[in-house]
Amino acid sequence: MTPTTATATAPGPDFNFARHLLALNTGRAAKTAYIDDEGRLSYGALDERVRRAAAALLAAGLRREERVLLLMHDCSDWPVAFLGALYAGLVPVAVNTLLTADDYAYMLRHSRARAALVSAALWPVLQAAMHAAGPAAPGRAGHELGPVVVSRAPQGRAPAGTLAFDPWLLAQPPLAEAAATGADDPGFWLYSSGSTGRPKGAVHTQASLYWTAELYGRAVLGLVESDVCFSAAKLFFAYGLGNALSFPLSVGASVVLMAGRPTPEAVFQRWTGQRPTVFFGAPTGFAGMLASPALPPREQVALRLCSSAGEALPAEIGQRFTAHYGVEIIDGIGSTEMLHIFISNRPGQVRYGTTGWPVPGYQVELRGDDGRPVPAGELGELCIDGPSAALMYWGQRDKSRDTFQGRWTRSGDKYLCNADGSYTYGGRSDDMLKVSGMHVSPFEVEATLVQHPAVLEAAVIGVPDAQGLTKSKAYVVLRAGAAATAAELQAFVKDRLAPYKYPRAIEFIGELPKTATGKIQRFKLRERERERERKAAGP
């Protein structure tokens, strides 16, 4: 176990995170808080709109701790809606904007949301989800949804049966006092990204955002008021929620928001136009940017620091980025269950190829299959003790008990502790392979493959051979215009790792399946292999 010491004062029992943030910025009324695709929002306007949103939700008849579905693209209406719900003592449920109507129908039924705030472009899929979710009928779980408020409707005209965001907001005077919530009260939900199947609703407290902002955003990243933050990870993602809301607003910084996909070209446009000083991305995004012919030169950007999470950052990507920009990428690991990063490299203390050291305020422990700490130098499942842990998965008692065990949260990630106290990622527990009786970390093989100049991305899974034995297989995405053979890549891995770790088969693919947050969905590759087996077996 690695002990660390918290550096932030615990909030008192009477704590409302939205009230806390607004109070921190009372002297910054004229300063820009958000820059989105349509304009700017000052801290003063943010304060007023948050309190109006709180009043409007309560005027609609919602009561304490009832859920509000938040299905919105990144724009300044997003933090207004999220913080407005918190201010009112309601529970915003922030959901992925790239899902299907069936997914949203499940979330509506599961969360029992009493209202929804939705981007105009997403209203058709939410409307289909509402139809699929309810109303309830004998023998069928349904859902009764209250007001639906549409953000950024064309010409301000909300679709029939909905309300336009701005008129709905301005119809109510700002709520004078925040709800008298407690630090440990349910504050908001985030659904897990679904890298291993059906998402789970993690219930976080009012204080969870406070802890991650203080222990990581302020103490590790060192964000300051003069920073301009830009996150490729969207606000509905736990990583993006810290990067673009709780971290910058806790220090009075400004934030760039982008509604669309963070393609390299779209990111570069913001880098050179809005000139953010801190950028938050993911390994796949950094790889794509480095491969782009449009990568801006160092003198055209204002970056002083970059952050990476979502998956472990291959050393080669970090080294190439730093060589180009003279800027470190601070790689770390977080989770929906812990809300943000709990092991991380530090500015000025970066060891590429590792995830870094435990964040002060968190304790970590590596455990074996028997639940006991593993001997030094061995892979173990990473367990975390920290103040930002979720309370539970809503309505899933067995899964809650399996993940949240006393003070400890099981991550499902395999890690190795190095001699200097840093930690190296070894793959997901459910992705680990046993080949010829020896454990193989898919990530180790993937990280080696991407060192080849022709390889952009790789994902490794286990597939059974004709005798039913597990063999490793790599799915490889090549860089644009590059060429490589399977035999060449296999030899490349053999030269750098123990021979038994090389992938026995390699399949070239145009794109890897990923979640909206950039995590590779290896379970979809395994499903692809099973489907091939079924077809090969015949009827």
C-alpha positions in Angstrom: 0.0 0.0 0.0 1.3 3.5 -0.8 0.2 6.1 1.8 -0.3 9.7 0.8 -1.5 12.8 2.7 -4.4 14.9 1.7 -3.6 18.6 1.2 -7.1 20.1 1.1 -9.4 21.0 3.9 -12.5 18.9 4.0 -15.8 20.7 3.3 -18.2 21.1 6.2 -21.3 19.0 6.5 -23.4 21.8 5.0 -22.0 21.9 1.5 -23.4 22.6 -1.9 -20.8 22.4 -4.7 -22.6 24.9 -7.1 -22.8 27.5 -4.3 -19.2 26.8 -3.4 -18.1 27.5 -7.0 -20.2 30.6 -7.4 -18.8 32.0 -4.2 -15.2 31.4 -5.3 -15.8 33.7 -8.3 -17.8 36.6 -6.9 -15.0 39.0 -7.7 -14.6 37.9 -11.3 -18.0 39.0 -12.7 -16.5 40.5 -15.9 -14.0 37.7 -16.6 -14.7 35.2 -19.3 -15.7 31.8 -17.9 -16.6 30.0 -21.1 -15.9 30.4 -24.8 -18.1 28.1 -26.9 -18.9 27.8 -30.6 -21.4 30.7 -30.4 -19.8 33.2 -28.0 -18.6 34.0 -24.5 -20.1 33.7 -21.1 -18.7 35.8 -18.2 -18.5 34.6 -14.6 -21.2 37.1 -13.6 -23.6 35.8 -16.3 -22.8 32.2 -15.3 -23.7 33.0 -11.7 -27.0 34.5 -12.7 -27.9 31.8 -15.2 -27.1 28.9 -12.8 -29.4 30.4 -10.2 -32.1 31.0 -12.8 -31.8 27.4 -13.9 -32.2 26.2 -10.3 -35.3 28.3 -9.9 -36.8 27.1 -13.2 -36.3 23.4 -12.3 -37.9 23.9 -8.9 -40.8 25.9 -10.5 -41.4 22.9 -12.7 -42.3 20.9 -9.6 -39.1 18.9 -9.2 -38.2 17.9 -5.6 -35.0 17.4 -3.7 -32.8 14.6 -5.1 -35.0 13.9 -8.1 -33.0 13.2 -11.2 -32.6 15.5 -14.3 -31.3 13.9 -17.5 -28.6 16.1 -19.1 -28.1 15.1 -22.8 -26.3 18.1 -24.3 -23.4 18.8 -26.5 -20.6 20.9 -25.0 -21.6 24.5 -24.8 -22.1 27.1 -22.1 -25.6 25.9 -21.4 -24.1 22.6 -20.1 -22.5 24.0 -17.0 -25.5 26.2 -16.4 -27.8 23.2 -16.4 -25.5 20.9 -14.4 -24.7 23.5 -11.7 -28.3 24.8 -11.7 -29.5 21.3 -10.8 -26.9 21.0 -8.0 -27.7 24.4 -6.7 -31.4 23.4 -6.4 -30.5 20.1 -4.6 -31.5 18.0 -7.6 -29.4 15.3 -9.2 -28.1 15.9 -12.7 -27.5 12.7 -14.7 -25.0 13.5 -17.4 -25.1 11.1 -20.3 -23.0 10.3 -23.4 -24.2 12.2 -26.5 -23.3 9.4 -28.9 -25.6 6.6 -27.8 -28.8 5.1 -29.2 -32.4 5.7 -28.4 -32.4 2.3 -26.7 -29.6 3.3 -24.5 -31.4 6.5 -23.5 -34.6 4.7 -22.9 -32.7 2.4 -20.5 -31.2 5.4 -18.7 -34.6 7.2 -18.4 -36.1 4.1 -16.8 -33.1 3.4 -14.7 -32.6 6.9 -13.3 -36.3 7.8 -13.2 -35.4 11.2 -14.4 -38.2 13.8 -13.9 -36.9 16.3 -16.4 -34.5 16.4 -19.4 -32.3 19.2 -20.8 -31.3 18.3 -24.3 -29.4 19.9 -27.3 -31.7 20.6 -30.2 -29.7 18.2 -32.4 -30.2 15.4 -29.9 -34.0 16.0 -29.4 -35.0 13.4 -32.1 -33.1 10.6 -30.5 -34.4 11.6 -27.0 -37.9 11.7 -28.4 -37.5 8.2 -29.7 -36.1 7.1 -26.3 -39.1 8.6 -24.5 -41.5 6.7 -26.7 -39.5 3.5 -26.1 -39.3 4.1 -22.3 -42.9 4.7 -21.4 -45.5 5.1 -20.2 -45.6 2.2 -17.8 -48.1 -0.6 -18.6 -49.0 -3.9 -16.8 -46.0 -6.1 -16.9 -43.8 -3.4 -18.5 -41.4 -0.9 -16.9 -42.0 2.5 -18.4 -41.2 6.1 -17.4 -43.1 9.4 -17.0 -40.8 12.3 -18.0 -41.7 15.9 -17.0 -40.5 19.0 -18.8 -38.1 18.7 -21.6 -35.9 21.8 -22.2 -34.1 22.2 -25.5 -30.8 24.1 -25.8 -29.8 26.0 -28.9 -32.9 25.4 -30.8 -32.8 27.0 -34.3 -34.2 30.6 -34.2 -35.0 29.9 -30.5 -38.1 27.8 -31.5 -38.4 24.7 -29.4 -40.0 21.6 -30.9 -43.7 20.9 -30.0 -44.0 19.6 -26.5 -40.7 21.1 -25.3 -39.4 24.4 -23.9 -36.7 26.6 -25.3 -33.8 26.9 -22.9 -33.3 30.7 -22.8 -37.0 31.7 -22.3 -37.4 28.9 -19.8 -34.4 30.3 -17.9 -35.3 33.9 -18.0 -38.9 33.3 -16.9 -37.7 32.8 -13.3 -35.7 35.2 -11.0 -32.4 33.8 -9.8 -32.8 31.5 -6.8 -31.4 33.5 -3.8 -30.3 30.5 -1.7 -28.9 27.2 -2.7 -30.4 24.0 -1.3 -29.1 23.1 2.1 -27.3 20.0 0.9 -24.6 18.1 2.7 -21.2 17.1 1.5 -22.2 13.4 1.5 -25.6 13.9 -0.1 -26.1 12.5 -3.6 -25.0 15.2 -6.0 -24.9 13.8 -9.5 -24.7 10.6 -11.6 -22.3 9.5 -14.3 -22.8 6.4 -16.3 -19.8 4.2 -16.9 -18.5 4.4 -20.5 -19.5 0.9 -21.3 -16.1 -0.4 -22.4 -17.1 -3.8 -20.9 -20.9 -3.8 -21.7 -24.1 -2.2 -20.3 -23.3 1.1 -18.5 -23.7 1.5 -14.7 -25.0 4.6 -13.0 -22.3 5.8 -10.5 -23.8 8.0 -7.8 -21.4 10.8 -6.6 -21.7 13.1 -3.7 -21.8 16.9 -3.6 -18.2 16.9 -2.4 -16.8 14.6 -5.0 -16.1 17.4 -7.5 -14.5 19.5 -4.7 -12.0 16.8 -3.8 -10.8 16.2 -7.4 -10.5 19.9 -8.0 -8.4 20.5 -4.9 -6.3 17.3 -4.9 -5.6 17.1 -8.6 -6.6 20.2 -10.6 -5.0 22.6 -8.1 -2.4 20.5 -6.3 -1.0 18.3 -9.1 -1.7 20.1 -12.3 -1.2 23.6 -10.7 -4.0 25.3 -12.7 -4.2 29.0 -12.1 -6.6 31.9 -12.9 -4.6 33.0 -16.0 -5.0 29.5 -17.6 -7.3 28.8 -20.6 -8.4 25.2 -20.5 -9.5 23.1 -23.4 -10.6 19.5 -23.1 -11.1 17.1 -26.0 -13.0 14.8 -23.5 -16.6 16.0 -23.3 -18.3 17.2 -20.2 -20.4 14.1 -19.8 -17.3 12.1 -19.2 -15.8 12.1 -15.7 -12.4 13.2 -17.1 -14.0 16.1 -19.0 -16.2 17.2 -16.2 -13.1 18.0 -14.1 -11.1 19.4 -17.0 -13.8 21.8 -18.3 -15.9 22.6 -15.2 -14.7 21.9 -11.6 -11.0 22.4 -12.1 -10.9 25.7 -14.1 -13.9 27.2 -12.2 -12.3 26.4 -8.9 -9.4 28.7 -9.8 -11.2 31.3 -11.9 -9.7 30.2 -15.2 -11.4 30.3 -18.6 -12.6 27.3 -20.6 -12.9 26.6 -24.3 -15.8 24.3 -25.3 -16.5 22.6 -28.6 -19.7 20.9 -29.5 -18.3 18.7 -32.3 -15.9 15.8 -32.4 -12.4 16.6 -31.4 -10.8 15.8 -34.7 -7.1 16.8 -35.1 -8.2 19.7 -37.4 -10.9 20.9 -34.9 -8.4 20.8 -32.0 -5.7 22.6 -34.0 -8.2 25.4 -34.9 -8.8 26.0 -31.2 -5.1 25.7 -30.3 -4.2 28.5 -32.7 -7.4 30.5 -32.5 -8.4 30.5 -28.8 -4.8 29.7 -27.7 -5.5 27.5 -24.6 -2.6 27.1 -22.2 -3.7 23.6 -20.9 -5.1 20.9 -23.1 -6.7 17.6 -21.9 -6.7 14.7 -24.3 -6.4 10.9 -24.6 -3.7 8.7 -26.2 -5.7 8.0 -29.4 -6.2 11.8 -29.9 -2.5 12.6 -29.3 -1.6 9.8 -31.8 -3.9 11.1 -34.4 -2.7 14.7 -34.0 1.0 13.7 -34.3 0.1 11.8 -37.5 -1.7 14.7 -39.0 0.1 16.8 -41.7 -1.7 19.9 -40.3 0.1 19.6 -36.9 0.8 23.3 -36.0 4.4 24.3 -35.3 5.4 25.2 -31.7 5.3 28.9 -32.2 1.6 29.0 -33.2 0.3 27.5 -29.9 0.3 28.8 -26.3 0.3 25.4 -24.6 2.2 25.1 -21.3 0.9 21.7 -20.2 -1.1 18.8 -21.5 -2.9 16.0 -19.7 -3.8 12.5 -20.9 -6.2 9.8 -19.5 -8.7 7.3 -20.7 -6.0 4.7 -21.5 -2.4 4.4 -20.7 -0.2 6.7 -22.8 2.4 4.9 -24.8 5.9 6.3 -24.1 6.6 6.9 -27.7 3.6 9.2 -28.1 4.6 11.3 -25.1 8.2 11.6 -26.2 7.3 12.7 -29.7 4.8 15.3 -28.5 7.3 16.8 -26.0 10.0 16.8 -28.7 7.7 18.8 -31.0 6.2 21.3 -28.5 8.6 21.3 -25.6 5.5 20.5 -23.4 5.0 17.6 -21.1 1.9 15.3 -21.3 0.9 14.5 -17.8 -0.4 10.9 -18.0 -2.7 9.6 -15.3 -5.4 7.1 -14.5 -8.9 7.9 -13.2 -12.3 6.3 -13.4 -16.0 7.1 -13.4 -16.2 5.5 -10.0 -13.4 7.7 -8.5 -14.4 10.7 -10.7 -11.0 11.7 -11.8 -7.3 10.9 -11.7 -5.8 9.2 -8.6 -2.4 8.1 -10.0 -0.5 10.6 -12.2 2.8 11.9 -13.4 3.5 15.4 -12.3 4.7 18.6 -14.0 8.5 18.4 -14.0 8.3 14.7 -12.9 7.2 12.7 -15.9 8.3 9.2 -16.5 6.9 8.3 -19.9 5.7 4.6 -20.0 4.4 4.8 -16.5 1.2 6.2 -15.0 3.2 8.0 -12.3 2.7 8.2 -8.6 -0.4 8.2 -6.3 -2.1 11.6 -6.1 -1.8 13.1 -2.6 -5.0 12.3 -0.7 -5.4 8.8 -2.2 -4.0 5.4 -1.2 -3.5 2.6 -3.6 -2.9 -1.1 -3.2 -2.2 -4.0 -5.6 -4.1 -7.2 -4.8 -4.0 -10.7 -6.2 -7.0 -12.9 -7.1 -7.2 -13.9 -3.4 -7.8 -10.3 -2.4 -4.5 -10.0 -0.6 -1.6 -7.6 -1.5 0.7 -9.0 -4.1 4.5 -9.4 -3.5 6.7 -6.5 -4.7 7.3 -6.7 -8.4 4.2 -8.6 -9.3 1.1 -7.5 -11.2 -2.0 -7.0 -9.1 -5.4 -5.4 -9.4 -5.4 -1.8 -8.5 -7.6 -0.8 -5.5 -8.0 2.8 -4.4 -9.0 4.6 -1.2 -9.9 8.3 -1.7 -12.5 10.9 -0.9 -14.0 11.2 -4.4 -15.3 7.6 -4.6 -18.9 7.1 -5.7 -21.4 5.9 -3.2 -22.7 3.0 -5.3 -24.1 1.9 -8.6 -27.7 2.8 -8.6 -30.0 -0.2 -8.4 -27.2 -2.7 -8.8 -26.4 -4.0 -5.4 -24.3 -7.0 -6.4 -22.1 -4.9 -8.7 -21.8 -2.2 -6.0 -20.7 -4.7 -3.4 -18.1 -6.2 -5.8 -16.6 -2.7 -6.7 -17.0 -0.6 -3.5 -15.5 -2.6 -0.7 -15.4 -0.6 2.5 -13.0 2.3 2.0 -11.6 0.6 -1.1 -12.7 0.8 -4.8 -11.7 -2.0 -7.1 -10.5 -0.5 -10.5 -10.4 -3.7 -12.6 -7.0 -2.5 -13.8 -3.8 -4.5 -13.5 -0.7 -2.6 -12.4 2.9 -3.1 -11.4 4.7 -0.9 -8.8 8.2 0.1 -9.8 11.2 0.6 -7.6 10.8 4.4 -7.6 7.2 4.1 -6.4 5.7 4.8 -9.9 3.1 2.5 -11.4 3.0 0.8 -14.8 -0.2 -0.3 -16.4 -0.6 -4.0 -17.2 -4.1 -4.0 -18.8 -7.6 -4.6 -17.7 -8.2 -7.5 -15.4 -10.7 -9.0 -17.8 -8.4 -8.4 -20.8 -5.4 -10.3 -19.3 -4.2 -13.3 -21.4 -2.6 -16.5 -20.4 -0.6 -17.8 -23.3 1.4 -21.1 -22.9 0.8 -20.9 -19.2 2.2 -17.4 -18.8 0.4 -14.1 -18.3 0.6 -11.6 -21.2 -0.5 -8.0 -20.8 -2.3 -6.8 -24.0 -1.3 -3.2 -23.3 2.4 -4.2 -23.2 2.2 -5.7 -26.6 0.1 -2.8 -27.9 2.6 -0.3 -26.6 5.3 -2.1 -28.4 3.5 -2.3 -31.7 2.8 1.4 -31.8 6.5 2.0 -31.6 6.7 0.7 -35.2 6.8 3.7 -37.6 3.9 2.3 -39.7 1.5 1.6 -36.8 -1.0 4.2 -35.6 -3.0 2.1 -33.1 -3.2 -1.5 -32.0 -5.5 -3.7 -29.8 -4.6 -7.2 -28.6 -7.1 -9.9 -27.5 -7.0 -13.6 -26.9 -8.6 -16.0 -29.4 -8.8 -19.8 -29.1 -6.9 -22.0 -31.6 -8.1 -25.3 -33.0 -7.2 -27.1 -29.7 -9.1 -24.5 -27.6 -5.9 -22.9 -26.3 -5.7 -19.1 -26.1 -3.5 -17.3 -28.6 -2.9 -13.6 -28.8 -4.2 -11.7 -31.8 -3.5 -8.0 -32.7 -5.8 -5.7 -34.6 -3.6 -3.0 -36.1 -4.4 0.4 -37.7 -1.7 1.6 -40.0 -0.7 5.3 -40.4 -2.0 6.9 -43.6 0.2 6.0 -46.5 2.3 3.5 -44.4 2.7 -0.2 -45.1 3.8 -3.2 -43.0 3.3 -7.0 -43.1 2.1 -9.2 -40.2 5.5 -11.0 -40.2 7.4 -7.7 -40.0 5.3 -6.6 -37.0 5.6 -9.9 -35.3 9.4 -9.8 -35.6 9.4 -6.2 -34.3 7.6 -7.3 -31.1 9.9 -10.4 -30.7 12.9 -8.2 -30.8 11.6 -6.0 -27.9 9.7 -8.4 -25.6 9.9 -11.9 -24.4 9.3 -14.1 -27.4 6.2 -15.8 -26.0 4.5 -12.3 -26.0 4.4 -11.7 -29.7 0.9 -11.8 -31.3 0.3 -15.1 -33.1 -2.0 -13.4 -35.6 -2.3 -9.9 -36.9 -5.3 -8.4 -38.7 -5.2 -5.0 -40.3 -8.2 -2.9 -39.7 -9.3 0.6 -40.7 -10.5 1.7 -37.2 -10.7 0.3 -33.7 -14.0 0.2 -31.9 -13.9 2.8 -29.1 -16.2 4.4 -26.6 -17.0 8.1 -27.0 -14.2 8.8 -24.5 -11.6 7.1 -26.6 -11.3 3.8 -24.8 -10.7 0.8 -27.0 -13.6 -1.7 -26.7 -11.8 -5.0 -26.8 -15.0 -6.8 -26.0 -16.3 -5.8 -29.4 -13.2 -7.4 -31.0 -13.8 -10.5 -29.0 -17.5 -10.5 -30.2 -16.2 -10.2 -33.7 -14.1 -13.3 -33.3 -17.0 -15.3 -31.8 -19.2 -14.3 -34.7 -16.6 -15.6 -37.1 -16.4 -18.8 -35.2 -20.2 -19.2 -35.4 -20.2 -18.6 -39.1 -17.3 -21.0 -39.7 -19.2 -23.7 -37.7 -22.2 -23.4 -40.0 -25.9 -23.9 -39.2 
